């Protein structure tokens, strides 16, 4: 009975306050009302372990961003409580295995790292006092320490110097080294080090050293994922340690996040600061050149699974663009507002948001259902497509504020 009352109150809050609430909150509530299974902590009909495991972690990070960006007010208290309940249900049900004693045989290390980042986002949320900081996984760890546990597990089981002199392996019993796993490892260790530094925790040094090792390897001859022709990260490395494969949006986004978080840790090193600034600008410009469409080249597209000759985007690829948009939001917030790159990123995100709402909704600009192609026209929607759109909406809204 209590759960029924709580769910009713959630829907009541959405109904009576929709017109006065930030649009991203309305979309978040719509996503949770339409797709979230409160009994199992995942998207109804689309996510079931192990399929969809990593997409759920991304959704948790996205709704955390929305909640953390919301102004504190009485009206938003029920929303924050709802996010806390979603976190507790999801991390309790979709816990990242008992990594130390019972690792899964079919593990993909990139999937686990997404959960590490989701744990860190939950720690940000609990640090604001909105919920308990003990992760509901039965292990007595905080969200931060749960994320650290994932960082340790992936480093100890996936970092490998046998081939290409370093790098994370993509999966258990696999030899392939791909961009997303290594970008995630870079971002995860950098973010852990940053959060530990904020808490004046001496463990920072270990994760900073790991981030430094990853950064150096990804800038070595053996660990360069960048396709030099276009200046963007390819999918992975071949047997000769050269970049190969398709160019996906999310690889660029996560790597950019790792760069700016690592840059924050290197404030005393002007050389590294300067090199990272140049690299971030170069990748962003390459995104504009190679990953956009429309008459003015301003709307993001997943070109590797879009177009007449491409295989349609699968359930992984549907959320790639949104991940890039989210990480462009992180880059913006890591830079000074006066930085010309911040202005460019904000303009780019605003253009994409405007196109999404004008051209890629189910029935009107006030619609809360969005499609896959942000330039339009609307094609279809589902939980994955909606989550990707929410990433863009949060990034655009948060970078439009003074």
C-alpha positions in Angstrom: 0.0 0.0 0.0 2.8 2.4 0.9 4.5 1.8 -2.5 1.2 2.5 -4.3 0.8 5.8 -2.4 4.4 6.8 -3.2 4.0 6.1 -6.9 0.7 8.0 -6.9 2.4 11.0 -5.3 5.2 10.8 -7.9 2.6 11.0 -10.7 0.7 13.7 -8.8 3.8 15.9 -8.6 4.4 15.5 -12.4 0.8 16.4 -13.1 0.4 19.5 -11.0 3.8 21.0 -11.6 4.6 20.1 -15.2 4.2 23.5 -16.7 6.3 25.2 -14.0 9.2 22.7 -14.0 12.4 22.6 -16.0 11.8 20.6 -19.2 14.5 18.1 -18.3 12.6 17.2 -15.1 9.4 16.7 -17.1 11.2 14.4 -19.5 12.9 12.5 -16.7 9.6 11.8 -15.0 8.1 10.8 -18.4 11.0 8.3 -18.9 10.5 6.8 -15.5 6.7 6.7 -15.7 6.7 5.1 -19.1 9.7 2.7 -19.0 11.1 2.2 -15.5 10.2 -1.1 -13.8 10.1 -0.2 -10.1 10.1 -3.8 -9.1 13.4 -4.7 -10.8 15.2 -1.4 -11.3 15.5 -1.4 -15.1 13.7 -0.3 -18.2 10.5 -2.4 -18.7 10.8 -4.8 -21.6 14.2 -3.5 -22.8 16.7 -4.2 -20.1 17.3 -7.6 -18.6 20.5 -8.9 -17.2 22.9 -9.3 -18.8 21.5 -7.6 -21.9 21.1 -3.9 -21.4 23.2 -3.8 -18.2 25.4 -1.0 -19.3 22.6 1.1 -20.7 20.9 1.1 -17.3 24.0 2.4 -15.7 24.1 5.3 -18.2 20.5 6.1 -17.5 21.3 6.3 -13.8 24.1 8.8 -14.5 21.8 10.8 -16.7 19.0 11.2 -14.2 21.6 12.0 -11.6 22.8 14.9 -13.7 19.3 16.2 -14.0 18.7 16.0 -10.3 22.0 17.6 -9.4 21.2 20.5 -11.8 17.9 21.2 -10.3 17.4 24.3 -8.1 16.7 23.4 -4.5 13.1 24.1 -3.7 10.1 22.5 -1.9 8.5 21.6 -5.3 11.6 19.6 -6.3 11.9 17.6 -3.0 9.6 14.8 -4.3 11.6 14.5 -7.5 14.8 14.2 -5.6 13.3 11.5 -3.3 12.1 9.7 -6.4 15.6 9.7 -7.8 17.0 8.4 -4.5 14.4 5.5 -4.7 15.4 4.7 -8.3 19.1 4.6 -7.2 18.4 2.4 -4.3 16.2 0.0 -6.3 18.6 -0.1 -9.3 21.9 -0.5 -7.4 20.3 -3.1 -5.2 19.0 -5.2 -8.1 21.6 -4.4 -10.7 24.6 -4.6 -8.4 28.0 -4.9 -10.2 28.6 -8.5 -9.2 30.8 -9.4 -6.2 33.9 -8.5 -8.2 36.5 -9.6 -5.8 35.3 -13.2 -5.3 32.8 -14.0 -8.1 33.6 -12.2 -11.3 31.4 -13.2 -14.3 32.9 -15.5 -16.9 31.5 -13.5 -19.8 32.4 -10.1 -18.4 32.9 -7.1 -20.7 35.1 -4.7 -18.9 33.6 -1.6 -20.5 30.1 -2.6 -19.3 31.4 -2.8 -15.7 33.1 0.6 -16.0 29.8 2.3 -16.9 28.6 1.1 -13.5 31.7 2.5 -11.9 30.8 5.9 -13.2 27.2 5.5 -12.2 28.3 4.7 -8.7 30.4 7.9 -8.7 27.4 10.0 -9.8 25.3 8.5 -7.0 28.0 9.5 -4.6 27.7 13.1 -5.9 23.9 12.9 -5.3 24.3 11.5 -1.7 27.0 14.1 -0.9 24.3 16.7 -1.3 22.3 15.0 1.5 19.5 13.6 -0.7 20.0 9.9 0.4 22.3 7.5 2.3 25.8 7.2 0.9 25.9 3.4 1.6 25.3 1.6 -1.7 22.5 -0.9 -1.4 24.6 -3.9 -2.6 24.9 -5.7 0.6 28.6 -5.1 0.9 28.6 -2.1 3.3 30.4 0.1 0.9 29.7 3.7 0.0 28.8 4.5 -3.6 32.3 6.0 -4.0 34.0 2.9 -2.6 31.8 0.7 -4.9 33.0 2.7 -7.9 36.6 2.3 -6.6 36.1 -1.4 -6.3 35.1 -1.5 -10.0 38.2 0.6 -10.8 40.4 -1.9 -9.0 38.8 -4.9 -10.5 39.1 -3.7 -14.1 42.7 -2.6 -13.6 43.8 -5.8 -12.0 41.9 -8.1 -14.5 41.9 -6.1 -17.8 45.1 -3.9 -17.9 47.5 -5.8 -20.1 51.0 -5.2 -21.3 51.4 -8.4 -23.3 50.2 -6.7 -26.5 50.7 -3.1 -27.6 52.7 -2.5 -24.4 49.6 -1.6 -22.4 45.9 -1.0 -22.5 42.7 -2.5 -21.2 41.4 -5.7 -22.8 37.8 -5.3 -24.0 36.5 -8.5 -22.4 37.5 -11.6 -20.4 39.3 -14.1 -22.6 39.5 -11.5 -25.4 42.7 -10.0 -26.9 41.0 -7.0 -28.6 41.8 -3.6 -27.1 39.1 -1.0 -28.0 38.7 2.7 -27.6 35.7 2.7 -25.3 37.1 0.4 -22.7 40.4 2.4 -22.5 38.6 5.7 -22.6 36.3 4.6 -19.8 39.3 3.4 -17.7 40.9 6.7 -18.2 37.8 8.6 -17.3 37.0 6.4 -14.3 40.4 6.5 -12.7 40.7 10.3 -13.3 37.2 10.9 -11.8 38.0 8.6 -8.8 41.3 10.5 -8.2 39.4 13.9 -8.4 36.7 12.9 -6.0 39.3 11.5 -3.5 41.3 14.8 -3.8 38.1 16.7 -3.0 37.7 14.5 0.1 41.4 14.9 1.0 41.8 11.1 0.8 45.3 9.8 0.4 44.2 7.1 -1.9 44.1 9.7 -4.6 47.7 9.0 -5.5 47.1 5.4 -6.7 44.3 6.4 -9.1 46.1 9.5 -10.3 49.1 7.2 -11.2 46.8 4.9 -13.1 45.2 7.7 -15.0 48.7 9.0 -15.8 49.7 5.5 -17.1 46.6 5.3 -19.3 47.2 8.8 -20.6 50.8 8.1 -21.5 49.9 4.8 -23.2 47.1 6.3 -25.2 49.6 8.9 -26.5 52.2 6.4 -27.4 52.8 4.8 -30.8 51.2 1.5 -29.5 48.1 2.9 -27.9 46.9 5.6 -30.3 43.2 5.0 -31.2 43.0 8.2 -33.2 42.4 7.9 -36.9 44.9 10.5 -38.1 43.0 11.2 -41.3 40.0 12.7 -39.5 41.3 13.2 -36.0 38.8 11.0 -34.2 39.1 7.8 -32.2 38.4 4.6 -34.2 36.8 1.6 -32.6 40.0 -0.2 -31.5 43.5 -1.5 -32.4 44.5 -4.1 -34.9 47.2 -6.8 -34.3 49.9 -4.3 -35.2 48.5 -1.8 -32.7 47.2 0.6 -35.3 43.8 2.2 -35.1 41.0 0.4 -36.9 37.3 0.2 -37.2 34.3 2.4 -37.3 34.1 5.9 -35.8 31.5 6.1 -33.0 30.3 9.2 -31.2 30.5 7.9 -27.7 34.2 7.1 -28.0 34.9 10.7 -28.6 32.7 11.8 -25.7 34.1 9.5 -23.0 37.7 10.2 -24.0 37.1 14.0 -23.8 35.7 13.5 -20.3 38.8 11.6 -19.3 41.0 14.4 -20.7 39.3 17.2 -18.8 39.1 15.3 -15.6 42.8 14.4 -15.9 43.6 18.0 -16.8 42.0 19.1 -13.5 44.4 16.8 -11.7 47.4 18.3 -13.5 46.9 22.0 -12.6 50.5 22.4 -11.7 51.7 21.0 -15.0 51.4 23.8 -17.6 52.7 21.6 -20.4 50.1 18.9 -19.9 47.4 21.5 -19.5 48.3 23.1 -22.8 48.5 19.8 -24.6 45.1 18.6 -23.4 43.5 22.0 -24.3 44.8 21.6 -27.8 43.6 18.0 -28.0 40.2 18.7 -26.7 39.7 21.6 -29.2 41.0 19.4 -32.0 38.6 16.5 -31.3 35.6 18.9 -30.9 36.4 20.5 -34.3 36.7 17.0 -35.9 33.3 16.1 -34.4 31.8 19.2 -36.2 33.5 18.2 -39.4 32.8 14.5 -39.5 29.8 13.7 -37.2 27.2 16.3 -38.1 24.5 16.8 -40.7 21.9 19.4 -41.8 22.4 22.4 -44.1 24.7 24.2 -41.6 26.5 21.0 -40.4 25.3 21.5 -36.8 23.2 18.4 -35.9 24.9 15.3 -34.5 24.5 12.1 -36.3 25.7 8.5 -35.7 27.0 8.2 -39.2 28.3 4.6 -38.8 24.8 3.3 -38.4 22.8 6.0 -40.3 22.2 6.5 -44.0 21.2 4.5 -47.1 24.1 2.0 -47.0 24.3 1.6 -43.2 22.9 -1.1 -40.9 20.3 0.5 -38.6 21.5 1.4 -35.1 21.2 -1.4 -32.7 20.3 -1.2 -29.0 23.8 -0.3 -28.1 24.2 2.4 -30.7 20.9 4.2 -30.1 22.4 6.0 -27.0 25.8 6.7 -28.4 25.0 10.3 -29.5 23.5 11.1 -26.1 26.6 10.0 -24.3 28.7 12.3 -26.5 26.3 15.2 -25.7 26.5 14.4 -22.0 30.3 14.5 -22.0 30.4 17.7 -24.0 28.4 19.1 -21.1 31.1 17.8 -18.8 33.8 19.5 -20.9 31.9 22.7 -20.8 31.6 22.7 -17.1 35.3 21.8 -16.7 36.3 24.9 -18.8 36.0 28.5 -17.9 32.7 30.0 -19.1 34.7 32.7 -20.9 36.7 30.1 -22.9 35.8 30.3 -26.6 35.4 26.5 -26.7 32.7 26.7 -24.0 30.8 29.1 -26.3 31.2 26.8 -29.2 30.0 23.7 -27.2 27.0 25.6 -25.8 26.0 26.8 -29.2 26.3 23.3 -30.7 24.3 21.7 -27.9 21.6 24.4 -28.2 21.3 23.8 -31.9 20.8 20.1 -31.4 18.3 20.6 -28.7 16.3 23.1 -30.8 16.3 20.6 -33.7 15.3 17.7 -31.5 12.3 19.6 -30.1 11.2 21.1 -33.4 11.8 18.2 -35.7 12.1 14.9 -33.8 9.1 14.7 -31.5 6.1 12.5 -31.6 3.5 15.2 -32.2 4.6 18.7 -31.1 7.4 20.8 -29.6 5.8 20.1 -26.2 6.0 16.4 -26.7 8.0 14.3 -24.2 8.6 11.5 -26.7 11.7 11.9 -29.0 13.0 10.0 -32.0 16.4 8.7 -33.0 17.4 11.2 -35.7 17.7 14.6 -34.1 17.5 16.5 -37.4 14.1 14.8 -38.0 11.7 13.6 -39.1 10.5 11.6 -36.1 10.8 7.9 -36.7 10.2 6.0 -33.5 10.9 6.1 -29.8 11.8 3.7 -27.0 13.5 3.8 -23.7 17.0 3.9 -25.2 16.2 6.6 -27.7 14.5 8.6 -24.9 17.5 8.3 -22.6 19.8 9.6 -25.4 17.5 12.6 -25.9 17.5 13.3 -22.2 21.3 13.4 -22.2 21.2 16.1 -24.9 18.5 18.0 -23.1 20.4 18.0 -19.9 23.6 19.0 -21.6 22.0 21.9 -23.5 20.0 23.2 -20.5 23.0 23.1 -18.2 25.3 24.9 -20.6 22.8 27.6 -21.3 22.9 28.9 -17.7 25.1 31.9 -17.0 
